[in-house]
């Protein structure tokens, strides 16, 4: 697992290896100068001890100032480069996650909440950015610091150097002792943060429902509970870190005490000079910071490890619906619109009963077909199967005689304009929502689609007309306006096949009938109209009646009306409702 995470980290850095080379080279130069300055100070003390002169001292001070300035500039350059790599990796990962999510089938989002996915694409990616920025900078700097400082210390005095550094293995053991605990606590924090993100996203989407049922207090309690769990997880993590880091710092400073105790005795014996002693003190102090920083680096690494796992768990998911090696292209201009089902069968996971049970039908090119039936009869599942929003086995569903599982997904979906039950609108203008399939489309075409959907007269009464912002999920529009705007979006796409899945349930019967009449005038367009509004369905060329996943009746309104069966029962119920209303 650790090697897998390391390989992933290397793959994140690979596109930016040139910048990493320059940043690493700059850090090497910084550390070379950082090791040279104490050595120079050593020589200064020894030189001035024998021949003190203000002019010589001034020259040394200027030289030290210049070296320190050069080191500071190069250090800043290395930080900008390496931290910049972290930001670039963050950009790459967010782009990769978003593009991958767009490839996944809708069913994936039914079992993975948007709040958790958003948290992984933001908070977890931010942790990885710190890993490839701060952590890598610290690790490289620590390696260079030890590799260059240790030889200089040993050259001055082997015994004192080894005694001063003898305590460091204890520091590394302490870090290792806390590492598993830090990883578990960091994972707990990330999961609790995801829980809060999910609740906020859910409540913001359902704010109207919360107010209708006066559930503000319950939602406050639910948030307080999750927030309390997050606080506890953060406090546990902070407690572990606040215990670890002072311990590391204390252990590191013991080495300085050892050097002070034994170093002064060696000066008295003449084993080392004052300059040697001062240089060793500076060198030990130089190693204290990167070693103490190792604790923070380990924490950042623990966070990064957890976040790499959480991010990769998204990107490693393979879409169940994708093109196969034998997929054929079907340009939209060549689509006629004939749809044929042969023993069409579908069962949802963890469900023992088929939702579509061996359906057989043919919808001819240019035909308007209404599909009616009781709730739960499989109408929406049928609608979702045609554009392959569900994974249907091969040999069951055909478009113009071609198995839909063998048609390029992009071509298949460009041939179908689908208006689902949930009339989703983006948080932008009405024009942008209608022209979604072609953002640079002409306003004349947008208005024509709106007229066909019977929404144009209402749009022009808005203060900003087609530039009116609809709000999140179209909240500023009524249910009927959202549905007709969604229909206008589908009509603007001008696909040869149009599927309406109960997309006019919030529209009155008269308007729905008028819309269907407009659709029938669109020559050559195949329309599948799933509805409970039988007054609109009666104008279709043909009606399919579904029950328990099967087509139990088929024919025109007149033919079905004179047959004993479900359609007649539904029609009589519809007529009674009309009379009562």
BELPE-V117877 format. One record per residue. N is the residue number from 1. RES is the residue in three letters. D_CENTER is the distance of its C-alpha to the mean C-alpha in Angstrom with 2 decimals. Layout:
# BELPE-V117877
N,RES,D_CENTER ; N,RES,D_CENTER
This chain:
# BELPE-V117877
1,UNK,22.61 ; 2,UNK,23.29 ; 3,UNK,24.18 ; 4,UNK,21.02 ; 5,UNK,18.94 ; 6,UNK,21.42 ; 7,UNK,21.14 ; 8,UNK,17.36 ; 9,UNK,18.06 ; 10,UNK,20.80 ; 11,UNK,18.72 ; 12,UNK,16.33 ; 13,UNK,19.61 ; 14,UNK,21.57 ; 15,UNK,20.76 ; 16,UNK,21.95 ; 17,UNK,24.95 ; 18,UNK,27.48 ; 19,UNK,26.16 ; 20,UNK,25.98 ; 21,UNK,29.60 ; 22,UNK,30.76 ; 23,UNK,29.11 ; 24,UNK,30.64 ; 25,UNK,33.98 ; 26,UNK,34.01 ; 27,UNK,33.45 ; 28,UNK,36.31 ; 29,UNK,38.59 ; 30,UNK,37.71 ; 31,UNK,38.67 ; 32,UNK,41.81 ; 33,UNK,42.94 ; 34,UNK,41.94 ; 35,UNK,44.24 ; 36,UNK,46.98 ; 37,UNK,47.32 ; 38,UNK,48.52 ; 39,UNK,50.81 ; 40,UNK,52.21 ; 41,UNK,52.71 ; 42,UNK,54.60 ; 43,UNK,56.90 ; 44,UNK,57.37 ; 45,UNK,58.56 ; 46,UNK,60.87 ; 47,UNK,62.24 ; 48,UNK,62.82 ; 49,UNK,64.40 ; 50,UNK,67.20 ; 51,UNK,67.43 ; 52,UNK,65.88 ; 53,UNK,65.78 ; 54,UNK,63.84 ; 55,UNK,63.39 ; 56,UNK,61.89 ; 57,UNK,59.63 ; 58,UNK,58.49 ; 59,UNK,57.69 ; 60,UNK,55.58 ; 61,UNK,53.72 ; 62,UNK,52.92 ; 63,UNK,51.75 ; 64,UNK,49.48 ; 65,UNK,48.08 ; 66,UNK,47.38 ; 67,UNK,45.72 ; 68,UNK,43.57 ; 69,UNK,42.57 ; 70,UNK,41.69 ; 71,UNK,39.67 ; 72,UNK,37.75 ; 73,UNK,36.95 ; 74,UNK,35.81 ; 75,UNK,33.70 ; 76,UNK,31.94 ; 77,UNK,31.39 ; 78,UNK,29.87 ; 79,UNK,27.52 ; 80,UNK,26.37 ; 81,UNK,25.82 ; 82,UNK,24.00 ; 83,UNK,21.85 ; 84,UNK,21.10 ; 85,UNK,19.90 ; 86,UNK,17.43 ; 87,UNK,16.11 ; 88,UNK,16.08 ; 89,UNK,14.17 ; 90,UNK,11.51 ; 91,UNK,11.56 ; 92,UNK,11.66 ; 93,UNK,8.73 ; 94,UNK,6.35 ; 95,UNK,8.46 ; 96,UNK,8.52 ; 97,UNK,5.03 ; 98,UNK,5.44 ; 99,UNK,8.96 ; 100,UNK,8.73 ; 101,UNK,7.24 ; 102,UNK,10.12 ; 103,UNK,12.46 ; 104,UNK,12.21 ; 105,UNK,15.01 ; 106,UNK,15.01 ; 107,UNK,16.39 ; 108,UNK,13.21 ; 109,UNK,11.85 ; 110,UNK,15.29 ; 111,UNK,14.97 ; 112,UNK,11.37 ; 113,UNK,11.08 ; 114,UNK,8.68 ; 115,UNK,9.57 ; 116,UNK,8.62 ; 117,UNK,5.09 ; 118,UNK,5.01 ; 119,UNK,7.24 ; 120,UNK,5.78 ; 121,UNK,3.46 ; 122,UNK,6.93 ; 123,UNK,9.79 ; 124,UNK,9.40 ; 125,UNK,8.77 ; 126,UNK,11.68 ; 127,UNK,13.70 ; 128,UNK,13.47 ; 129,UNK,14.55 ; 130,UNK,17.46 ; 131,UNK,18.27 ; 132,UNK,18.79 ; 133,UNK,20.44 ; 134,UNK,22.55 ; 135,UNK,22.97 ; 136,UNK,23.98 ; 137,UNK,26.22 ; 138,UNK,27.86 ; 139,UNK,28.39 ; 140,UNK,29.90 ; 141,UNK,32.02 ; 142,UNK,33.22 ; 143,UNK,34.22 ; 144,UNK,36.15 ; 145,UNK,37.69 ; 146,UNK,39.12 ; 147,UNK,40.09 ; 148,UNK,42.09 ; 149,UNK,43.31 ; 150,UNK,44.59 ; 151,UNK,47.09 ; 152,UNK,48.43 ; 153,UNK,49.00 ; 154,UNK,50.69 ; 155,UNK,52.92 ; 156,UNK,54.17 ; 157,UNK,54.81 ; 158,UNK,53.52 ; 159,UNK,54.67 ; 160,UNK,53.22 ; 161,UNK,49.89 ; 162,UNK,49.47 ; 163,UNK,50.58 ; 164,UNK,48.11 ; 165,UNK,45.18 ; 166,UNK,46.36 ; 167,UNK,44.32 ; 168,UNK,40.95 ; 169,UNK,40.45 ; 170,UNK,40.58 ; 171,UNK,37.72 ; 172,UNK,35.57 ; 173,UNK,36.62 ; 174,UNK,35.57 ; 175,UNK,32.08 ; 176,UNK,31.81 ; 177,UNK,33.18 ; 178,UNK,30.34 ; 179,UNK,27.44 ; 180,UNK,26.72 ; 181,UNK,27.03 ; 182,UNK,24.61 ; 183,UNK,21.97 ; 184,UNK,22.48 ; 185,UNK,22.48 ; 186,UNK,19.30 ; 187,UNK,17.53 ; 188,UNK,19.22 ; 189,UNK,18.00 ; 190,UNK,14.29 ; 191,UNK,14.97 ; 192,UNK,17.07 ; 193,UNK,14.56 ; 194,UNK,12.12 ; 195,UNK,15.30 ; 196,UNK,16.04 ; 197,UNK,12.72 ; 198,UNK,13.29 ; 199,UNK,16.89 ; 200,UNK,16.44 ; 201,UNK,14.16 ; 202,UNK,16.70 ; 203,UNK,19.69 ; 204,UNK,18.81 ; 205,UNK,18.47 ; 206,UNK,21.67 ; 207,UNK,23.65 ; 208,UNK,26.53 ; 209,UNK,26.95 ; 210,UNK,27.01 ; 211,UNK,29.76 ; 212,UNK,31.68 ; 213,UNK,32.07 ; 214,UNK,32.53 ; 215,UNK,29.97 ; 216,UNK,28.99 ; 217,UNK,30.77 ; 218,UNK,29.15 ; 219,UNK,25.63 ; 220,UNK,26.77 ; 221,UNK,27.99 ; 222,UNK,24.84 ; 223,UNK,22.78 ; 224,UNK,25.56 ; 225,UNK,25.45 ; 226,UNK,21.76 ; 227,UNK,22.21 ; 228,UNK,25.27 ; 229,UNK,23.48 ; 230,UNK,20.95 ; 231,UNK,24.01 ; 232,UNK,25.84 ; 233,UNK,23.09 ; 234,UNK,22.90 ; 235,UNK,26.71 ; 236,UNK,27.05 ; 237,UNK,24.88 ; 238,UNK,26.82 ; 239,UNK,30.08 ; 240,UNK,29.49 ; 241,UNK,28.55 ; 242,UNK,31.51 ; 243,UNK,33.77 ; 244,UNK,32.65 ; 245,UNK,32.72 ; 246,UNK,36.23 ; 247,UNK,37.53 ; 248,UNK,36.26 ; 249,UNK,37.83 ; 250,UNK,41.04 ; 251,UNK,41.38 ; 252,UNK,40.87 ; 253,UNK,43.60 ; 254,UNK,46.06 ; 255,UNK,46.36 ; 256,UNK,47.54 ; 257,UNK,50.17 ; 258,UNK,51.39 ; 259,UNK,51.80 ; 260,UNK,53.71 ; 261,UNK,56.00 ; 262,UNK,56.97 ; 263,UNK,56.62 ; 264,UNK,59.29 ; 265,UNK,61.67 ; 266,UNK,61.20 ; 267,UNK,61.99 ; 268,UNK,65.21 ; 269,UNK,66.08 ; 270,UNK,65.34 ; 271,UNK,62.73 ; 272,UNK,60.17 ; 273,UNK,60.57 ; 274,UNK,59.13 ; 275,UNK,56.89 ; 276,UNK,55.63 ; 277,UNK,54.95 ; 278,UNK,53.04 ; 279,UNK,50.97 ; 280,UNK,50.08 ; 281,UNK,49.07 ; 282,UNK,46.79 ; 283,UNK,45.31 ; 284,UNK,44.65 ; 285,UNK,43.09 ; 286,UNK,40.99 ; 287,UNK,39.58 ; 288,UNK,39.02 ; 289,UNK,36.01 ; 290,UNK,33.96 ; 291,UNK,34.94 ; 292,UNK,34.08 ; 293,UNK,30.79 ; 294,UNK,30.12 ; 295,UNK,29.34 ; 296,UNK,26.55 ; 297,UNK,25.36 ; 298,UNK,25.42 ; 299,UNK,23.37 ; 300,UNK,20.75 ; 301,UNK,20.89 ; 302,UNK,20.60 ; 303,UNK,17.45 ; 304,UNK,16.08 ; 305,UNK,17.23 ; 306,UNK,15.55 ; 307,UNK,12.16 ; 308,UNK,12.76 ; 309,UNK,13.52 ; 310,UNK,10.51 ; 311,UNK,8.10 ; 312,UNK,10.77 ; 313,UNK,11.13 ; 314,UNK,8.15 ; 315,UNK,9.40 ; 316,UNK,12.90 ; 317,UNK,12.87 ; 318,UNK,15.27 ; 319,UNK,15.52 ; 320,UNK,18.82 ; 321,UNK,19.65 ; 322,UNK,20.20 ; 323,UNK,23.16 ; 324,UNK,25.91 ; 325,UNK,28.28 ; 326,UNK,30.90 ; 327,UNK,28.86 ; 328,UNK,31.06 ; 329,UNK,30.43 ; 330,UNK,31.70 ; 331,UNK,31.91 ; 332,UNK,31.68 ; 333,UNK,35.19 ; 334,UNK,36.63 ; 335,UNK,35.18 ; 336,UNK,38.01 ; 337,UNK,36.08 ; 338,UNK,37.91 ; 339,UNK,35.90 ; 340,UNK,37.47 ; 341,UNK,36.58 ; 342,UNK,38.50 ; 343,UNK,38.35 ; 344,UNK,34.75 ; 345,UNK,33.47 ; 346,UNK,30.16 ; 347,UNK,29.40 ; 348,UNK,26.16 ; 349,UNK,25.15 ; 350,UNK,27.12 ; 351,UNK,29.54 ; 352,UNK,33.07 ; 353,UNK,34.11 ; 354,UNK,33.26 ; 355,UNK,31.74 ; 356,UNK,33.24 ; 357,UNK,36.58 ; 358,UNK,38.14 ; 359,UNK,37.92 ; 360,UNK,40.17 ; 361,UNK,40.40 ; 362,UNK,40.56 ; 363,UNK,39.46 ; 364,UNK,41.41 ; 365,UNK,40.28 ; 366,UNK,40.65 ; 367,UNK,41.23 ; 368,UNK,39.92 ; 369,UNK,39.33 ; 370,UNK,38.63 ; 371,UNK,37.22 ; 372,UNK,38.34 ; 373,UNK,38.54 ; 374,UNK,37.89 ; 375,UNK,34.54 ; 376,UNK,32.85 ; 377,UNK,34.94 ; 378,UNK,32.02 ; 379,UNK,31.95 ; 380,UNK,28.19 ; 381,UNK,27.50 ; 382,UNK,29.89 ; 383,UNK,28.17 ; 384,UNK,24.74 ; 385,UNK,26.40 ; 386,UNK,27.92 ; 387,UNK,24.81 ; 388,UNK,23.41 ; 389,UNK,20.70 ; 390,UNK,22.35 ; 391,UNK,23.52 ; 392,UNK,27.27 ; 393,UNK,29.61 ; 394,UNK,31.53 ; 395,UNK,34.97 ; 396,UNK,34.38 ; 397,UNK,33.09 ; 398,UNK,34.41 ; 399,UNK,34.00 ; 400,UNK,37.25 ; 401,UNK,38.28 ; 402,UNK,35.22 ; 403,UNK,33.09 ; 404,UNK,29.67 ; 405,UNK,28.05 ; 406,UNK,29.75 ; 407,UNK,28.65 ; 408,UNK,25.89 ; 409,UNK,22.90 ; 410,UNK,22.61 ; 411,UNK,26.39 ; 412,UNK,26.47 ; 413,UNK,24.01 ; 414,UNK,25.67 ; 415,UNK,28.86 ; 416,UNK,27.68 ; 417,UNK,26.96 ; 418,UNK,25.64 ; 419,UNK,25.79 ; 420,UNK,24.41 ; 421,UNK,25.72 ; 422,UNK,22.87 ; 423,UNK,23.60 ; 424,UNK,20.23 ; 425,UNK,20.61 ; 426,UNK,18.28 ; 427,UNK,19.05 ; 428,UNK,21.37 ; 429,UNK,25.01 ; 430,UNK,26.84 ; 431,UNK,27.66 ; 432,UNK,24.11 ; 433,UNK,23.22 ; 434,UNK,26.29 ; 435,UNK,25.90 ; 436,UNK,22.24 ; 437,UNK,23.34 ; 438,UNK,25.22 ; 439,UNK,24.25 ; 440,UNK,27.51 ; 441,UNK,29.62 ; 442,UNK,33.01 ; 443,UNK,33.51 ; 444,UNK,36.51 ; 445,UNK,34.42 ; 446,UNK,32.05 ; 447,UNK,35.14 ; 448,UNK,36.66 ; 449,UNK,33.67 ; 450,UNK,33.77 ; 451,UNK,37.50 ; 452,UNK,37.11 ; 453,UNK,34.67 ; 454,UNK,37.21 ; 455,UNK,34.88 ; 456,UNK,36.43 ; 457,UNK,39.31 ; 458,UNK,37.02 ; 459,UNK,34.64 ; 460,UNK,37.62 ; 461,UNK,38.68 ; 462,UNK,35.55 ; 463,UNK,36.31 ; 464,UNK,33.74 ; 465,UNK,34.23 ; 466,UNK,31.49 ; 467,UNK,29.80 ; 468,UNK,29.27 ; 469,UNK,25.82 ; 470,UNK,24.91 ; 471,UNK,22.56 ; 472,UNK,19.41 ; 473,UNK,19.62 ; 474,UNK,23.15 ; 475,UNK,24.51 ; 476,UNK,27.46 ; 477,UNK,28.83 ; 478,UNK,30.74 ; 479,UNK,29.68 ; 480,UNK,32.10 ; 481,UNK,31.00 ; 482,UNK,27.34 ; 483,UNK,28.54 ; 484,UNK,30.86 ; 485,UNK,28.34 ; 486,UNK,26.03 ; 487,UNK,29.17 ; 488,UNK,30.00 ; 489,UNK,26.62 ; 490,UNK,27.47 ; 491,UNK,31.03 ; 492,UNK,30.01 ; 493,UNK,28.20 ; 494,UNK,31.69 ; 495,UNK,30.69 ; 496,UNK,33.67 ; 497,UNK,32.27 ; 498,UNK,31.26 ; 499,UNK,30.01 ; 500,UNK,30.26 ; 501,UNK,29.10 ; 502,UNK,31.09 ; 503,UNK,29.67 ; 504,UNK,32.83 ; 505,UNK,33.27 ; 506,UNK,33.33 ; 507,UNK,35.79 ; 508,UNK,39.53 ; 509,UNK,41.52 ; 510,UNK,43.41 ; 511,UNK,40.38 ; 512,UNK,38.66 ; 513,UNK,41.92 ; 514,UNK,42.12 ; 515,UNK,38.59 ; 516,UNK,39.47 ; 517,UNK,42.70 ; 518,UNK,40.84 ; 519,UNK,38.62 ; 520,UNK,41.74 ; 521,UNK,43.15 ; 522,UNK,40.28 ; 523,UNK,42.21 ; 524,UNK,40.61 ; 525,UNK,37.39 ; 526,UNK,36.69 ; 527,UNK,35.60 ; 528,UNK,34.43 ; 529,UNK,34.85 ; 530,UNK,33.74 ; 531,UNK,35.40 ; 532,UNK,37.46 ; 533,UNK,39.56 ; 534,UNK,42.52 ; 535,UNK,44.40 ; 536,UNK,41.82 ; 537,UNK,41.51 ; 538,UNK,45.30 ; 539,UNK,45.15 ; 540,UNK,43.01 ; 541,UNK,44.80 ; 542,UNK,44.06 ; 543,UNK,42.59 ; 544,UNK,40.96 ; 545,UNK,41.25 ; 546,UNK,38.84 ; 547,UNK,39.45 ; 548,UNK,37.77 ; 549,UNK,35.87 ; 550,UNK,39.02 ; 551,UNK,40.68 ; 552,UNK,43.96 ; 553,UNK,45.42 ; 554,UNK,45.26 ; 555,UNK,47.34 ; 556,UNK,48.02 ; 557,UNK,48.37 ; 558,UNK,52.15 ; 559,UNK,52.14 ; 560,UNK,49.86 ; 561,UNK,51.65 ; 562,UNK,54.87 ; 563,UNK,53.35 ; 564,UNK,53.19 ; 565,UNK,49.61 ; 566,UNK,46.26 ; 567,UNK,46.07 ; 568,UNK,49.44 ; 569,UNK,48.44 ; 570,UNK,45.23 ; 571,UNK,47.27 ; 572,UNK,49.91 ; 573,UNK,47.34 ; 574,UNK,45.81 ; 575,UNK,49.31 ; 576,UNK,50.07 ; 577,UNK,46.95 ; 578,UNK,48.02 ; 579,UNK,51.47 ; 580,UNK,50.27 ; 581,UNK,47.92
